[in-house]
Amino acid sequence: MKSAPLLMMAALLAGCATQDRLTTVDTRSENVGHQRLQPQTGGGSGQLQAYSLGASEGYRMPQLYAAPDPEVGDRDPRAELAPTTICLQVVVDANGAVERSLPLTDRSGCAAGAARENAPLLQAAQEAVAMWKYSSAAVCHFAAGKVPADRGDCRGAERIEPVAVTLQYAFTFEIVKGQHVVRTQGK
């Protein structure tokens, strides 16, 4: 009689183990890349003010070290979308955190960001860049009269001044047969 509860338990477990499970498979895949845009000459919101370095100064570019990709997911119900480029101006603070991002729509090839139907693409790009992390950009101040061999290397500088910067990125979204593909391209 003591074995009856054990047999009953084994039968229940076997019954549970053989039941079919329903699973949901996401058939939409998203691949993303990104690349910084070059500054645009002429007017527009993408225009940058140049800063001239002194003879004994250098500049260290920010280095992107954490960059989750944009994920559109179900917020864009379209099954097909020709390559559509969304551009962002990303403001990075002196600590390397993204302070904010703004759509760039006045550059050649970037106007799609202003279209209402592309709002999910713009939102996905902005949400992703909000999580990006950089090593800070900096102006490197070297001793008077000392010209650094590599102006992008702050080693040997008397003072390193972290600075905020504005960077520009382009994200090209495409939907083919329900699958999202995102590439970031330079302009």
Backbone as a printed PyTorch tensor [residue, N CA C, xyz], in Angstrom:
tensor([[[  0.8110,  -1.1830,   0.0000],
         [  0.0000,   0.0000,   0.0000],
         [  0.8610,   1.2560,   0.0000]],

        [[  2.0480,   1.1510,   0.6150],
         [  2.9290,   2.3100,   0.6450],
         [  3.3850,   2.6960,  -0.7550]],

        [[  3.4450,   1.7370,  -1.6480],
         [  3.9000,   2.0410,  -3.0010],
         [  2.8050,   2.6670,  -3.8560]],

        [[  1.5510,   2.5640,  -3.4460],
         [  0.4440,   3.1380,  -4.2210],
         [  0.5970,   4.6540,  -4.3900]],

        [[  0.9180,   5.4390,  -3.3050],
         [  1.1020,   6.8760,  -3.5130],
         [  2.2760,   7.1730,  -4.4470]],

        [[  3.3150,   6.3620,  -4.3500],
         [  4.4550,   6.5720,  -5.2380],
         [  4.0850,   6.3020,  -6.6900]],

        [[  3.3160,   5.2340,  -6.9210],
         [  2.8840,   4.9270,  -8.2830],
         [  1.9640,   6.0210,  -8.8200]],

        [[  1.0860,   6.5040,  -7.9340],
         [  0.1700,   7.5770,  -8.3360],
         [  0.9640,   8.8340,  -8.7040]],

        [[  1.9700,   9.1690,  -7.9020],
         [  2.8110,  10.3460,  -8.1620],
         [  3.5720,  10.1680,  -9.4700]],

        [[  4.1150,   8.9850,  -9.7130],
         [  4.8570,   8.7180, -10.9420],
         [  3.9410,   8.8390, -12.1540]],

        [[  2.7070,   8.3550, -12.0420],
         [  1.7570,   8.4400, -13.1500],
         [  1.4090,   9.8970, -13.4460]],

        [[  1.2230,  10.6850, -12.3910],
         [  0.9200,  12.1030, -12.5830],
         [  2.0790,  12.8330, -13.2520]],

        [[  3.2870,  12.5610, -12.7730],
         [  4.4590,  13.2000, -13.3620],
         [  4.6450,  12.7880, -14.8130]],

        [[  4.4160,  11.5100, -15.1010],
         [  4.5480,  11.0410, -16.4790],
         [  3.5130,  11.7150, -17.3610]],

        [[  2.3070,  11.8740, -16.8380],
         [  1.2510,  12.5480, -17.5930],
         [  1.6190,  13.9860, -17.8850]],

        [[  2.2110,  14.6780, -16.9060],
         [  2.6300,  16.0690, -17.1130],
         [  3.7560,  16.1550, -18.1300]],

        [[  4.6430,  15.1950, -18.0780],
         [  5.8120,  15.2400, -18.9440],
         [  5.4540,  14.9750, -20.3990]],

        [[  4.3340,  14.2740, -20.6500],
         [  4.0070,  13.9380, -22.0290],
         [  3.0170,  14.9040, -22.6660]],

        [[  2.5040,  15.8670, -21.9100],
         [  1.5700,  16.8230, -22.4970],
         [  2.3090,  17.7840, -23.4230]],

        [[  1.6480,  18.1270, -24.5250],
         [  2.2240,  19.0950, -25.4560],
         [  2.2080,  20.4770, -24.8310]],

        [[  3.2550,  21.2300, -25.0720],
         [  3.3280,  22.6090, -24.5920],
         [  3.1720,  23.5390, -25.7760]],

        [[  2.4150,  24.5730, -25.5690],
         [  2.2820,  25.5870, -26.5990],
         [  3.3450,  26.6380, -26.3680]],

        [[  4.0610,  26.9710, -27.4010],
         [  5.0670,  28.0220, -27.2850],
         [  4.8430,  29.0340, -28.3900]],

        [[  5.2080,  30.2430, -28.1050],
         [  5.1140,  31.3080, -29.0880],
         [  6.5090,  31.5890, -29.6030]],

        [[  6.6380,  31.6160, -30.8980],
         [  7.9290,  31.8870, -31.5130],
         [  7.8330,  33.2180, -32.2430]],

        [[  8.7400,  34.1140, -31.9270],
         [  8.7860,  35.4090, -32.6050],
         [  9.5180,  35.2160, -33.9250]],

        [[  8.7890,  35.3640, -35.0200],
         [  9.3970,  35.1510, -36.3370],
         [ 10.0040,  36.4190, -36.9030]],

        [[  9.8980,  37.5150, -36.1680],
         [ 10.4770,  38.7780, -36.6330],
         [ 11.8840,  38.8870, -36.0690]],

        [[ 12.8390,  39.0090, -36.9340],
         [ 14.2050,  39.1950, -36.4470],
         [ 14.6510,  40.6060, -36.7710]],

        [[ 15.4970,  41.1430, -35.9240],
         [ 15.9880,  42.5010, -36.1170],
         [ 17.5030,  42.4980, -36.0440]],

        [[ 18.1350,  42.9960, -37.0810],
         [ 19.5840,  43.1490, -37.1070],
         [ 19.8780,  44.6270, -37.2240]],

        [[ 20.8150,  45.1100, -36.4240],
         [ 21.0620,  46.5450, -36.3790],
         [ 22.5470,  46.8250, -36.4540]],

        [[ 22.8890,  47.8750, -37.1350],
         [ 24.2370,  48.4180, -37.1310],
         [ 24.0980,  49.9200, -37.0380]],

        [[ 25.1620,  50.6000, -36.7180],
         [ 25.0950,  52.0640, -36.6710],
         [ 26.4500,  52.6430, -37.0260]],

        [[ 26.4090,  53.8490, -37.5200],
         [ 27.6430,  54.5390, -37.8810],
         [ 27.4230,  56.0230, -37.6970]],

        [[ 28.4630,  56.6890, -37.2480],
         [ 28.3770,  58.1270, -37.0190],
         [ 28.3720,  58.8600, -38.3470]],

        [[ 27.5400,  59.8900, -38.4440],
         [ 27.5050,  60.7450, -39.6320],
         [ 28.6160,  61.7700, -39.5550]],

        [[ 29.0710,  62.2220, -40.6890],
         [ 30.0650,  63.2930, -40.7370],
         [ 29.3500,  64.6270, -40.5980]],

        [[ 29.9980,  65.6200, -40.0020],
         [ 29.3660,  66.9400, -39.8880],
         [ 28.9940,  67.4710, -41.2620]],

        [[ 27.8720,  68.1440, -41.3060],
         [ 27.3860,  68.7180, -42.5560],
         [ 27.8110,  70.1710, -42.6310]],

        [[ 28.3050,  70.5680, -43.7670],
         [ 28.6240,  71.9870, -43.9480],
         [ 27.3830,  72.6800, -44.4570]],

        [[ 27.2520,  73.9320, -44.2030],
         [ 26.0440,  74.6560, -44.5720],
         [ 25.1150,  74.6990, -43.3810]],

        [[ 23.9240,  75.1970, -43.5570],
         [ 22.9930,  75.3930, -42.4460],
         [ 22.3810,  74.1030, -41.9640]],

        [[ 21.3800,  74.2360, -41.1320],
         [ 20.6330,  73.0910, -40.6490],
         [ 20.9790,  72.7190, -39.2380]],

        [[ 20.1000,  71.8830, -38.6620],
         [ 20.2890,  71.5000, -37.2670],
         [ 21.4820,  70.5830, -37.0780]],

        [[ 21.9700,  69.9830, -38.1740],
         [ 23.1190,  69.1080, -38.0620],
         [ 24.4390,  69.8430, -38.1050]],

        [[ 24.4040,  71.1510, -38.2710],
         [ 25.6460,  71.9160, -38.3680],
         [ 26.3250,  71.9830, -37.0090]],

        [[ 27.6310,  71.8490, -37.0160],
         [ 28.4040,  71.8840, -35.7830],
         [ 29.2990,  73.1030, -35.7670]],

        [[ 29.5000,  73.6520, -34.5990],
         [ 30.4270,  74.7700, -34.4360],
         [ 31.8190,  74.1810, -34.2190]],

        [[ 32.7580,  74.6170, -34.9950],
         [ 34.1230,  74.1110, -34.8640],
         [ 34.8220,  74.7890, -33.6880]],

        [[ 35.6360,  74.0130, -32.9910],
         [ 36.4490,  74.5420, -31.9020],
         [ 37.8920,  74.3770, -32.3410]],

        [[ 38.6450,  75.4480, -32.3340],
         [ 40.0480,  75.3710, -32.7420],
         [ 40.9140,  75.0710, -31.5320]],

        [[ 41.7040,  74.0220, -31.6410],
         [ 42.6150,  73.6530, -30.5600],
         [ 43.8480,  74.5370, -30.5960]],

        [[ 44.3490,  74.8470, -29.4130],
         [ 45.6050,  75.5760, -29.3140],
         [ 46.7630,  74.6590, -29.6750]],

        [[ 47.9420,  75.2320, -29.8500],
         [ 49.1220,  74.4610, -30.2580],
         [ 49.4730,  73.3630, -29.2660]],

        [[ 49.1830,  73.5660, -27.9820],
         [ 49.5350,  72.5570, -26.9770],
         [ 48.2940,  71.8290, -26.4540]],

        [[ 47.2470,  71.7660, -27.2800],
         [ 46.0330,  71.0490, -26.8930],
         [ 45.7870,  69.8830, -27.8420]],

        [[ 45.0830,  68.9130, -27.3360],
         [ 44.6510,  67.7790, -28.1360],
         [ 43.1900,  67.5010, -27.8430]],

        [[ 42.5900,  66.6210, -28.6210],
         [ 41.1850,  66.2820, -28.4320],
         [ 41.0260,  64.7730, -28.5000]],

        [[ 40.4140,  64.2070, -27.4760],
         [ 40.1360,  62.7680, -27.4390],
         [ 38.6600,  62.5560, -27.7660]],

        [[ 38.4090,  61.8090, -28.8210],
         [ 37.0340,  61.5000, -29.2290],
         [ 36.3820,  60.5920, -28.1930]],

        [[ 35.0710,  60.7110, -28.0220],
         [ 34.3810,  59.7710, -27.1380],
         [ 34.3900,  58.3880, -27.7880]],

        [[ 34.4590,  57.3570, -26.9840],
         [ 34.4470,  55.9910, -27.4970],
         [ 33.1740,  55.3030, -27.0240]],

        [[ 32.3990,  54.8120, -27.9560],
         [ 31.1600,  54.1150, -27.6510],
         [ 31.5000,  52.7140, -27.1560]],

        [[ 31.0670,  52.3720, -25.9330],
         [ 31.3810,  51.0420, -25.4180],
         [ 30.1460,  50.2280, -25.0530]],

        [[ 28.9790,  50.8120, -24.9890],
         [ 27.7390,  50.0720, -24.7530],
         [ 26.6900,  50.6570, -25.6870]],

        [[ 26.2190,  49.8400, -26.6250],
         [ 25.3050,  50.3670, -27.6450],
         [ 24.2430,  49.3390, -28.0160]],

        [[ 23.1760,  49.2430, -27.2030],
         [ 22.1040,  48.3330, -27.6120],
         [ 21.4970,  48.7960, -28.9370]],

        [[ 21.0790,  47.8370, -29.7300],
         [ 20.5070,  48.1300, -31.0350],
         [ 19.0440,  48.5540, -30.9150]],

        [[ 18.5630,  49.3550, -31.8600],
         [ 17.1360,  49.6850, -31.8720],
         [ 16.3040,  48.4200, -32.0830]],

        [[ 15.2050,  48.3220, -31.3630],
         [ 14.2760,  47.2080, -31.5170],
         [ 12.8980,  47.7790, -31.7920]],

        [[ 12.4000,  47.5320, -32.9860],
         [ 11.0940,  48.0550, -33.3720],
         [  9.9920,  47.1680, -32.8150]],

        [[ 10.1510,  45.8590, -32.9570],
         [  9.1620,  44.9220, -32.4320],
         [  7.7890,  45.1160, -33.0510]],

        [[  6.7700,  44.9210, -32.2330],
         [  5.3900,  44.9650, -32.7090],
         [  4.8280,  46.3680, -32.8750]],

        [[  5.5700,  47.3970, -32.5030],
         [  4.9850,  48.7400, -32.6170],
         [  4.8480,  49.2020, -34.0660]],

        [[  5.5430,  48.5420, -35.0020],
         [  5.3660,  48.8550, -36.4200],
         [  4.7440,  47.6330, -37.0890]],

        [[  3.4490,  47.7100, -37.4190],
         [  2.7490,  46.5390, -37.9490],
         [  3.0130,  46.2580, -39.4320]],

        [[  3.7680,  47.1050, -40.0990],
         [  3.9860,  46.9100, -41.5380],
         [  4.7150,  45.5960, -41.8080]],

        [[  4.3100,  44.9280, -42.8850],
         [  4.9690,  43.6830, -43.2900],
         [  6.1030,  43.9550, -44.2680]],

        [[  6.0730,  45.1020, -44.9310],
         [  7.1030,  45.4810, -45.8980],
         [  7.4620,  46.9470, -45.6930]],

        [[  8.7250,  47.2650, -45.8280],
         [  9.1870,  48.6510, -45.7630],
         [ 10.4870,  48.7370, -46.5500]],

        [[ 10.5070,  49.5930, -47.5470],
         [ 11.7430,  49.8290, -48.2970],
         [ 12.7560,  50.4610, -47.3470]],

        [[ 14.0560,  50.3560, -47.6280],
         [ 15.0480,  50.9670, -46.7330],
         [ 14.6870,  52.4220, -46.4290]],

        [[ 14.5500,  52.7160, -45.1460],
         [ 14.1190,  54.0320, -44.6680],
         [ 15.1180,  54.5150, -43.6330]],

        [[ 15.7260,  55.6680, -43.8820],
         [ 16.7820,  56.1740, -43.0040],
         [ 16.2470,  57.2160, -42.0360]],

        [[ 16.5290,  56.9850, -40.7580],
         [ 16.1910,  57.9000, -39.6710],
         [ 17.5220,  58.3920, -39.1020]],

        [[ 17.6830,  59.7050, -38.9650],
         [ 18.9390,  60.2640, -38.4600],
         [ 18.7100,  60.9550, -37.1220]],

        [[ 19.6860,  60.8270, -36.2480],
         [ 19.6120,  61.4410, -34.9260],
         [ 20.8560,  62.2560, -34.6390]],

        [[ 20.6530,  63.3480, -33.9550],
         [ 21.7390,  64.1310, -33.3680],
         [ 21.7570,  63.7180, -31.8980]],

        [[ 22.8710,  63.1760, -31.4410],
         [ 22.9800,  62.6350, -30.0890],
         [ 23.8940,  63.5410, -29.2680]],

        [[ 23.3630,  64.0600, -28.1760],
         [ 24.1340,  64.9260, -27.2870],
         [ 24.6790,  64.0560, -26.1580]],

        [[ 26.0070,  63.9940, -26.0730],
         [ 26.6920,  63.1920, -25.0560],
         [ 27.2990,  64.1520, -24.0490]],

        [[ 26.9820,  63.9630, -22.7580],
         [ 27.5000,  64.8860, -21.7400],
         [ 28.9730,  64.6170, -21.4440]],

        [[ 29.5610,  65.4290, -20.6020],
         [ 30.9930,  65.3360, -20.3020],
         [ 31.3610,  64.0400, -19.5880]],

        [[ 30.3720,  63.3290, -19.0440],
         [ 30.6390,  62.0470, -18.3840],
         [ 30.4790,  60.8570, -19.3230]],

        [[ 30.0380,  61.1050, -20.5560],
         [ 29.8790,  60.0280, -21.5250],
         [ 28.4760,  59.4500, -21.5910]],

        [[ 27.5240,  60.0370, -20.8690],
         [ 26.1380,  59.5710, -20.9120],
         [ 25.3770,  60.3520, -21.9840]],

        [[ 24.4130,  59.7010, -22.5990],
         [ 23.5810,  60.3890, -23.5850],
         [ 22.6040,  61.2830, -22.8340]],

        [[ 22.6910,  62.5600, -23.1180],
         [ 21.8110,  63.5450, -22.4870],
         [ 20.4620,  63.5840, -23.1910]],

        [[ 20.4930,  63.5630, -24.5200],
         [ 19.2620,  63.5680, -25.3110],
         [ 19.6180,  63.2660, -26.7670]],

        [[ 18.5740,  62.9700, -27.5330],
         [ 18.7480,  62.8120, -28.9790],
         [ 17.6160,  63.5510, -29.6710]],

        [[ 17.9480,  64.1120, -30.8100],
         [ 16.9850,  64.8920, -31.5850],
         [ 16.9690,  64.3760, -33.0150]],

        [[ 15.7920,  64.3020, -33.6280],
         [ 15.7520,  63.8650, -35.0220],
         [ 16.4160,  64.8860, -35.9400]],

        [[ 17.1750,  64.3940, -36.8880],
         [ 17.7500,  65.2350, -37.9490],
         [ 16.9180,  64.9710, -39.1930]],

        [[ 16.2140,  65.9720, -39.6540],
         [ 15.3640,  65.7640, -40.8260],
         [ 15.7330,  66.6790, -41.9830]],

        [[ 16.6760,  67.5810, -41.7630],
         [ 17.0200,  68.5400, -42.8130],
         [ 18.2420,  68.1290, -43.6280]],

        [[ 18.7630,  66.9500, -43.3750],
         [ 19.8980,  66.4430, -44.1540],
         [ 19.3940,  65.5940, -45.2990]],

        [[ 20.1440,  65.5820, -46.3650],
         [ 19.8110,  64.7330, -47.5000],
         [ 19.7510,  63.2800, -47.0270]],

        [[ 18.6810,  62.6070, -47.3360],
         [ 18.5480,  61.2090, -46.9500],
         [ 17.9930,  60.9840, -45.5630]],

        [[ 17.6870,  62.0380, -44.8190],
         [ 17.2150,  61.8920, -43.4370],
         [ 15.7770,  62.3710, -43.2290]],

        [[ 15.1050,  62.7820, -44.2840],
         [ 13.7700,  63.3770, -44.1540],
         [ 12.7140,  62.3940, -43.6570]],

        [[ 12.9470,  61.0950, -43.7870],
         [ 11.9470,  60.1050, -43.3850],
         [ 11.6070,  60.1840, -41.9000]],

        [[ 12.4950,  60.7290, -41.0990],
         [ 12.2400,  60.8480, -39.6660],
         [ 11.1000,  61.7860, -39.3380]],

        [[ 10.7210,  62.6420, -40.2720],
         [  9.6240,  63.5840, -40.0440],
         [  8.2650,  62.9870, -40.4090]],

        [[  8.2490,  61.8690, -41.1110],
         [  6.9890,  61.2610, -41.5420],
         [  6.3090,  60.5450, -40.3790]],

        [[  5.0140,  60.8020, -40.2210],
         [  4.2590,  60.2370, -39.0990],
         [  4.2970,  58.7070, -39.0720]],

        [[  4.2320,  58.0880, -40.2450],
         [  4.2200,  56.6250, -40.2910],
         [  5.5420,  56.0120, -39.8270]],

        [[  6.5950,  56.8160, -39.7730],
         [  7.8970,  56.3170, -39.3210],
         [  8.1650,  56.6120, -37.8500]],

        [[  7.1620,  57.0990, -37.1350],
         [  7.3240,  57.3910, -35.7060],
         [  7.8260,  56.1810, -34.9110]],

        [[  7.3610,  54.9380, -35.1970],
         [  7.8990,  53.7940, -34.4470],
         [  9.4000,  53.5820, -34.6780]],

        [[  9.8750,  53.9040, -35.8700],
         [ 11.3010,  53.7560, -36.1740],
         [ 12.1110,  54.7940, -35.4090]],

        [[ 11.6320,  56.0330, -35.4250],
         [ 12.2900,  57.1110, -34.6930],
         [ 12.3170,  56.8020, -33.2000]],

        [[ 11.1850,  56.3250, -32.6730],
         [ 11.1070,  55.9930, -31.2480],
         [ 12.0910,  54.8800, -30.8900]],

        [[ 12.1890,  53.8540, -31.7280],
         [ 13.1170,  52.7440, -31.4670],
         [ 14.5620,  53.2350, -31.4570]],

        [[ 14.9100,  54.0950, -32.4110],
         [ 16.2760,  54.6260, -32.4680],
         [ 16.5690,  55.4810, -31.2410]],

        [[ 15.6270,  56.3460, -30.8510],
         [ 15.8550,  57.2150, -29.6920],
         [ 15.9340,  56.4170, -28.3920]],

        [[ 15.1060,  55.3940, -28.2430],
         [ 15.1670,  54.5650, -27.0360],
         [ 16.5030,  53.8390, -26.9410]],

        [[ 17.0040,  53.3640, -28.0780],
         [ 18.2870,  52.6540, -28.0690],
         [ 19.4310,  53.5880, -27.7030]],

        [[ 19.5180,  54.7550, -28.3630],
         [ 20.6540,  55.6410, -28.0850],
         [ 20.5960,  56.2160, -26.6730]],

        [[ 19.4150,  56.2820, -26.0720],
         [ 19.3080,  56.7670, -24.6900],
         [ 20.0770,  55.8620, -23.7310]],

        [[ 20.2960,  54.6070, -24.1260],
         [ 21.0200,  53.6530, -23.2770],
         [ 22.4980,  53.5330, -23.6410]],

        [[ 22.9330,  54.2160, -24.6770],
         [ 24.3290,  54.1260, -25.0960],
         [ 25.2350,  54.7640, -24.0520]],

        [[ 26.4380,  54.2390, -23.9340],
         [ 27.4440,  54.7580, -22.9980],
         [ 28.7580,  54.9660, -23.7510]],

        [[ 29.3970,  56.0640, -23.4400],
         [ 30.6720,  56.4360, -24.0670],
         [ 31.7190,  56.6800, -22.9950]],

        [[ 32.9850,  56.4930, -23.3650],
         [ 34.0430,  57.0860, -22.5540],
         [ 34.0050,  58.5580, -22.9460]],

        [[ 34.2600,  59.4370, -22.0150],
         [ 34.0410,  60.8590, -22.2890],
         [ 35.0300,  61.4260, -23.3070]],

        [[ 34.5200,  62.3840, -24.0630],
         [ 35.3780,  63.1750, -24.9470],
         [ 36.1490,  64.1350, -24.0550]],

        [[ 37.2990,  64.5780, -24.5010],
         [ 38.0850,  65.4790, -23.6520],
         [ 39.0120,  66.3520, -24.4820]],

        [[ 39.2540,  67.5390, -23.9440],
         [ 40.3110,  68.4010, -24.4630],
         [ 41.5200,  68.1310, -23.5740]],

        [[ 42.6400,  67.8070, -24.1900],
         [ 43.8700,  67.4850, -23.4640],
         [ 44.7610,  68.7300, -23.4730]],

        [[ 45.1160,  69.2040, -22.3030],
         [ 45.9520,  70.4050, -22.1890],
         [ 47.3770,  69.9690, -21.8270]],

        [[ 48.2960,  70.1850, -22.7450],
         [ 49.6930,  69.8130, -22.5410],
         [ 50.4850,  71.0360, -22.0840]],

        [[ 51.6810,  70.8060, -21.5940],
         [ 52.5470,  71.9020, -21.1370],
         [ 52.7840,  72.8810, -22.2860]],

        [[ 52.9130,  74.1610, -21.9300],
         [ 53.1420,  75.2060, -22.9380],
         [ 54.3590,  74.8440, -23.7800]],

        [[ 54.1960,  74.9620, -25.0800],
         [ 55.2970,  74.6740, -25.9930],
         [ 55.4260,  73.2080, -26.3500]],

        [[ 54.7240,  72.3330, -25.6510],
         [ 54.8090,  70.9020, -25.9480],
         [ 53.7210,  70.5490, -26.9600]],

        [[ 54.1410,  70.0660, -28.1080],
         [ 53.1960,  69.6670, -29.1420],
         [ 53.0380,  68.1500, -29.0570]],

        [[ 51.8340,  67.6880, -28.7760],
         [ 51.6450,  66.2390, -28.6540],
         [ 51.8410,  65.5390, -30.0000]],

        [[ 52.4760,  64.3790, -29.9620],
         [ 52.6880,  63.6050, -31.1870],
         [ 51.3480,  63.1210, -31.7430]],

        [[ 50.4530,  62.7200, -30.8580],
         [ 49.1200,  62.2660, -31.2490],
         [ 48.1140,  63.1020, -30.4780]],

        [[ 47.4760,  64.0220, -31.1440],
         [ 46.5460,  64.9430, -30.4740],
         [ 45.3110,  64.2440, -29.9160]],

        [[ 45.0740,  63.0080, -30.2990],
         [ 43.9330,  62.2560, -29.7830],
         [ 44.2690,  61.4290, -28.5590]],

        [[ 45.5100,  61.4840, -28.1160],
         [ 45.9660,  60.7090, -26.9570],
         [ 46.2870,  61.6730, -25.8260]],

        [[ 45.5800,  61.5540, -24.7210],
         [ 45.7680,  62.4790, -23.5930],
         [ 46.8940,  62.0650, -22.6450]],

        [[ 47.5680,  60.9590, -22.9200],
         [ 48.6700,  60.5670, -22.0290],
         [ 49.7300,  61.6500, -22.0300]],

        [[ 50.1770,  62.0170, -20.8670],
         [ 51.1960,  63.0480, -20.7360],
         [ 50.6260,  64.4520, -20.6430]],

        [[ 49.3030,  64.5920, -20.6790],
         [ 48.6860,  65.9220, -20.5780],
         [ 48.7530,  66.4160, -19.1380]],

        [[ 48.9340,  67.7280, -18.9720],
         [ 48.9110,  68.3250, -17.6340],
         [ 47.4970,  68.3250, -17.0680]],

        [[ 46.5420,  68.4920, -17.9580],
         [ 45.1430,  68.5580, -17.5250],
         [ 44.2680,  67.9550, -18.6170]],

        [[ 43.2890,  67.1710, -18.1960],
         [ 42.3320,  66.5730, -19.1250],
         [ 40.9580,  67.1240, -18.7700]],

        [[ 40.3410,  67.7950, -19.7210],
         [ 39.0480,  68.4450, -19.4990],
         [ 37.9460,  67.6940, -20.2550]],

        [[ 37.1420,  66.8690, -19.5430],
         [ 36.0260,  66.1940, -20.2170],
         [ 35.0550,  67.2310, -20.7820]],

        [[ 34.5550,  66.9800, -21.9760],
         [ 33.6490,  67.9270, -22.6310],
         [ 32.4360,  67.1930, -23.2070]],

        [[ 31.3370,  67.9160, -23.2960],
         [ 30.1390,  67.3980, -23.9510],
         [ 30.3300,  67.5050, -25.4610]],

        [[ 29.7280,  66.5860, -26.1880],
         [ 29.8250,  66.6020, -27.6470],
         [ 28.4680,  66.2670, -28.2580]],

        [[ 28.3370,  66.6040, -29.5160],
         [ 27.1590,  66.2310, -30.2860],
         [ 27.6240,  65.3530, -31.4360]],

        [[ 27.0160,  64.1820, -31.5470],
         [ 27.3580,  63.2310, -32.6010],
         [ 26.1080,  62.9630, -33.4290]],

        [[ 26.2990,  62.5460, -34.6550],
         [ 25.1690,  62.2920, -35.5420],
         [ 25.2300,  60.8650, -36.0640]],

        [[ 24.0780,  60.2000, -36.0520],
         [ 23.9830,  58.8150, -36.4970],
         [ 22.8210,  58.6490, -37.4580]],

        [[ 22.9590,  57.7010, -38.3710],
         [ 21.8810,  57.3440, -39.2910],
         [ 21.5470,  55.8710, -39.0940]],

        [[ 20.2680,  55.5670, -38.9990],
         [ 19.7710,  54.2010, -38.8620],
         [ 18.8930,  53.9140, -40.0710]],

        [[ 19.1960,  52.8620, -40.8080],
         [ 18.3710,  52.4950, -41.9500],
         [ 17.5700,  51.2600, -41.5810]],

        [[ 16.2520,  51.4280, -41.5540],
         [ 15.3250,  50.3620, -41.2040],
         [ 14.7520,  49.7800, -42.4880]],

        [[ 14.5260,  48.4790, -42.4690],
         [ 13.9170,  47.8070, -43.6080],
         [ 13.1040,  46.6410, -43.0710]],

        [[ 11.9360,  46.4130, -43.6460],
         [ 11.1180,  45.2590, -43.2730],
         [ 10.9070,  44.4470, -44.5460]],

        [[ 11.3640,  43.2010, -44.5060],
         [ 11.2270,  42.3030, -45.6400],
         [ 10.5020,  41.0590, -45.1520]],

        [[  9.3200,  40.8150, -45.7100],
         [  8.5040,  39.6540, -45.3340],
         [  8.3150,  39.5810, -43.8230]],

        [[  8.0430,  40.7100, -43.2090],
         [  7.7720,  40.7530, -41.7750],
         [  9.0010,  40.7560, -40.8920]],

        [[ 10.1890,  40.6830, -41.4600],
         [ 11.4130,  40.6860, -40.6620],
         [ 12.0410,  42.0710, -40.7010]],

        [[ 12.3420,  42.5910, -39.5110],
         [ 12.9650,  43.9110, -39.4040],
         [ 14.4730,  43.7840, -39.5520]],

        [[ 15.0420,  44.6650, -40.3430],
         [ 16.4930,  44.7540, -40.4890],
         [ 16.8440,  46.2230, -40.2960]],

        [[ 17.8310,  46.5130, -39.4520],
         [ 18.2500,  47.8970, -39.2300],
         [ 19.7490,  47.9750, -39.4430]],

        [[ 20.1680,  48.9170, -40.2890],
         [ 21.5900,  49.1680, -40.5240],
         [ 21.8510,  50.6260, -40.2130]],

        [[ 22.9940,  50.9050, -39.7020],
         [ 23.3600,  52.2960, -39.5030],
         [ 24.4550,  52.6070, -40.4830]],

        [[ 24.2660,  53.7090, -41.1860],
         [ 25.1950,  54.0520, -42.2520],
         [ 25.6850,  55.4680, -42.0690]],

        [[ 26.8920,  55.7190, -42.5040],
         [ 27.4050,  57.0840, -42.5070],
         [ 26.9190,  57.8130, -43.7410]],

        [[ 26.7970,  59.1060, -43.6400],
         [ 26.3520,  59.9280, -44.7760],
         [ 27.4820,  60.7990, -45.2480]]])
